[in-house]
């Protein structure tokens, strides 16, 4: 019987050699997907969570406040407020108050809300000022604020219950109810969402990785005296400009001079630019020496 040819045994050896690589890769993919799904589920639960504060009396005014947008640059957040009277204070299943209703707010909230008696209640958007922190700390900036509602129905104060939730996926908002009798008060703590923070940190890691790769490429070209290697120079120049475009994709539109810049972007750009200049200078010198020698 003739021995097997080298060509017939090659597929078997190739499959045996690649299998130890594919198994760890598959395990890493499964772990990454599992961790990612768990983090996504946790953020989804945080968005769906409704926190309550205030009175639980049968006759009360419910205030449903949902964060629609957080503007860190303007230091404010937008609350979408829906007011629903309950019990003897309501008409038409809570769609209208039995008397003139005034919803007063805290000093951090820009403006009070007024509704006429027997008129259908409409949803309103109000701005709430946030304090503390600075957007220059992006993506680790945090803020705080306080929202408070108390209601006057026909000129008399009535119990209020606040139902608070967050609908801005770029920020996580933690609410701490405060003890009260008739009014409803919550302290707010605002921070970047976990996914936004992870993405910003990933961007910083990528920036330094690109800068490191350019350093290695520049070291190779200068030590080997390759002259003007145009593909390498084009790659370095493309990386220099692509990094700026990559930085502008950061969620939340961070300003120039934030933590993202000082920790990674500005230094990576500087390193890449210096490497490009160094390679050009050494390449020109090598090319001139080669011309003189010929």
PAMIMAR-299825 format. One line per 10 residues: their letters; for each residue x, y, z of C-alpha. Coordinates in steps of 0.1 Angstrom, whole numbers, plus 5000, padded with zeros to 4 digits. Example, Ala and Ser with C-alpha at 12.3 -4.5 7.8 and 13.67 -1.06 7.14 Angstrom:
BEGIN
as	5123:4955:5078 | 5137:4989:5071
This chain:
BEGIN
xxxxxxxxxx	5000:5000:5000 | 5014:5034:4990 | 5021:5059:5018 | 4998:5090:5019 | 5010:5119:4999 | 5021:5151:5017 | 4991:5169:5001 | 4966:5145:5017 | 4978:5150:5052 | 4981:5188:5050
xxxxxxxxxx	4944:5196:5057 | 4945:5174:5088 | 4975:5192:5102 | 4960:5226:5094 | 4928:5218:5112 | 4947:5204:5142 | 4969:5235:5144 | 4941:5261:5142 | 4918:5243:5167 | 4937:5255:5198
xxxxxxxxxx	4933:5291:5185 | 4896:5289:5177 | 4886:5275:5211 | 4900:5304:5232 | 4886:5329:5207 | 4852:5314:5209 | 4853:5314:5247 | 4864:5351:5247 | 4835:5360:5224 | 4810:5342:5246
xxxxxxxxxx	4823:5359:5277 | 4823:5393:5260 | 4787:5388:5248 | 4776:5376:5283 | 4792:5406:5301 | 4778:5430:5275 | 4743:5416:5277 | 4744:5418:5315 | 4755:5455:5314 | 4729:5463:5288
xxxxxxxxxx	4702:5447:5309 | 4713:5466:5340 | 4712:5499:5322 | 4678:5490:5308 | 4665:5483:5343 | 4678:5516:5355 | 4660:5534:5327 | 4627:5516:5335 | 4629:5522:5372 | 4603:5546:5386
xxxxxxxxxx	4611:5562:5420 | 4584:5577:5442 | 4583:5604:5469 | 4556:5623:5487 | 4522:5615:5500 | 4502:5583:5494 | 4468:5597:5504 | 4438:5588:5483 | 4431:5625:5475 | 4463:5638:5460
xxxxxxxxxx	4480:5652:5429 | 4503:5628:5411 | 4533:5644:5393 | 4551:5622:5368 | 4585:5637:5360 | 4607:5621:5333 | 4642:5633:5324 | 4642:5638:5286 | 4677:5654:5281 | 4707:5664:5302
xxxxxxxxxx	4727:5693:5288 | 4760:5693:5307 | 4773:5723:5288 | 4743:5744:5297 | 4741:5729:5332 | 4705:5719:5330 | 4682:5690:5324 | 4648:5689:5308 | 4619:5673:5328 | 4587:5663:5311
xxxxxxxxxx	4560:5667:5337 | 4525:5652:5336 | 4501:5661:5363 | 4472:5639:5373 | 4448:5648:5402 | 4433:5618:5421 | 4402:5613:5442 | 4380:5642:5450 | 4405:5666:5432 | 4399:5650:5398
xxxxxxxxxx	4374:5653:5370 | 4370:5630:5340 | 4392:5602:5354 | 4420:5626:5364 | 4423:5645:5331 | 4411:5678:5347 | 4412:5694:5382 | 4381:5705:5400 | 4396:5739:5408 | 4425:5760:5396
xxxxxxxxxx	4457:5740:5402 | 4491:5756:5407 | 4522:5734:5409 | 4550:5752:5426 | 4586:5740:5422 | 4620:5744:5438 | 4645:5772:5432 | 4665:5749:5408 | 4635:5746:5385 | 4628:5774:5361
xxxxxxxxxx	4592:5783:5365 | 4560:5770:5381 | 4531:5753:5364 | 4495:5766:5364 | 4463:5748:5352 | 4428:5761:5350 | 4398:5744:5366 | 4379:5719:5345 | 4404:5722:5317 | 4422:5692:5303
xxxxxxxxxx	4457:5688:5317 | 4486:5689:5292 | 4522:5677:5295 | 4548:5704:5301 | 4585:5705:5298 | 4605:5724:5324 | 4643:5731:5328 | 4661:5722:5361 | 4695:5736:5369 | 4722:5712:5378
xxxxxxxxxx	4752:5721:5400 | 4786:5707:5409 | 4811:5690:5386 | 4823:5703:5353 | 4820:5691:5317 | 4857:5693:5314 | 4859:5662:5335 | 4843:5642:5307 | 4836:5612:5308 | 4839:5612:5346
xxxxxxxxxx	4818:5644:5353 | 4790:5642:5378 | 4763:5667:5388 | 4736:5671:5414 | 4703:5689:5418 | 4670:5689:5436 | 4634:5688:5424 | 4605:5697:5446 | 4568:5700:5439 | 4539:5712:5460
xxxxxxxxxx	4504:5719:5448 | 4478:5745:5455 | 4443:5735:5445 | 4418:5764:5448 | 4444:5783:5469 | 4449:5755:5494 | 4478:5732:5496 | 4471:5695:5488 | 4492:5663:5490 | 4516:5655:5461
xxxxxxxxxx	4531:5623:5450 | 4561:5624:5427 | 4569:5596:5402 | 4604:5601:5388 | 4622:5583:5359 | 4650:5589:5335 | 4647:5587:5297 | 4682:5600:5287 | 4703:5570:5278 | 4736:5590:5279
xxxxxxxxxx	4732:5598:5316 | 4723:5578:5347 | 4702:5597:5372 | 4700:5585:5408 | 4671:5600:5429 | 4669:5600:5467 | 4635:5608:5481 | 4633:5632:5510 | 4609:5629:5539 | 4579:5653:5536
xxxxxxxxxx	4542:5655:5544 | 4524:5671:5515 | 4551:5682:5491 | 4574:5658:5472 | 4611:5663:5471 | 4640:5643:5455 | 4677:5649:5454 | 4693:5640:5421 | 4728:5628:5413 | 4736:5628:5376
xxxxxxxxxx	4766:5610:5359 | 4775:5596:5325 | 4759:5563:5317 | 4781:5532:5320 | 4781:5525:5282 | 4792:5561:5275 | 4820:5559:5300 | 4832:5526:5287 | 4831:5539:5251 | 4851:5570:5261
xxxxxxxxxx	4877:5549:5279 | 4879:5526:5249 | 4885:5556:5227 | 4915:5566:5249 | 4929:5531:5247 | 4926:5531:5209 | 4943:5565:5207 | 4973:5554:5226 | 4974:5521:5207 | 4975:5540:5174
xxxxxxxxxx	5002:5563:5187 | 5022:5533:5198 | 5019:5516:5164 | 5031:5548:5148 | 5061:5550:5171 | 5070:5514:5162 | 5067:5522:5125 | 5088:5553:5128 | 5115:5534:5147 | 5116:5508:5120
xxxxxxxxxx	5119:5533:5092 | 5145:5555:5109 | 5167:5527:5121 | 5167:5508:5088 | 5174:5541:5069 | 5147:5533:5043 | 5145:5568:5029 | 5112:5583:5020 | 5088:5554:5022 | 5056:5570:5008
xxxxxxxxxx	5031:5543:5019 | 5044:5546:5055 | 5043:5584:5054 | 5007:5582:5040 | 4997:5559:5068 | 5011:5581:5095 | 4995:5612:5080 | 4961:5594:5076 | 4963:5583:5113 | 4970:5619:5123
xxxxxxxxxx	4939:5632:5107 | 4917:5602:5113 | 4924:5604:5150 | 4908:5639:5151 | 4877:5626:5133 | 4876:5597:5157 | 4877:5620:5187 | 4847:5640:5173 | 4826:5608:5174 | 4827:5608:5213
xxxxxxxxxx	4791:5607:5226 | 4779:5639:5244 | 4800:5663:5223 | 4828:5669:5249 | 4846:5702:5247 | 4882:5706:5238 | 4904:5703:5269 | 4884:5676:5287 | 4899:5646:5304 | 4896:5626:5271
xxxxxxxxxx	4919:5651:5255 | 4945:5655:5282 | 4946:5618:5290 | 4949:5606:5254 | 4940:5626:5223 | 4963:5656:5225 | 4993:5635:5235 | 4986:5609:5208 | 4983:5636:5181 | 5016:5651:5193
xxxxxxxxxx	5034:5618:5193 | 5021:5609:5158 | 5030:5644:5144 | 5065:5642:5159 | 5070:5607:5145 | 5059:5618:5110 | 5083:5648:5111 | 5111:5626:5123 | 5106:5600:5095 | 5105:5627:5069
xxxxxxxxxx	5137:5643:5081 | 5156:5610:5084 | 5141:5599:5051 | 5153:5630:5032 | 5188:5626:5047 | 5190:5590:5037 | 5177:5599:5001 | 5203:5627:4998 | 5232:5604:5009 | 5220:5578:4984
xxxx	5220:5604:4956 | 5254:5616:4965 | 5268:5580:4966 | 5254:5573:4932
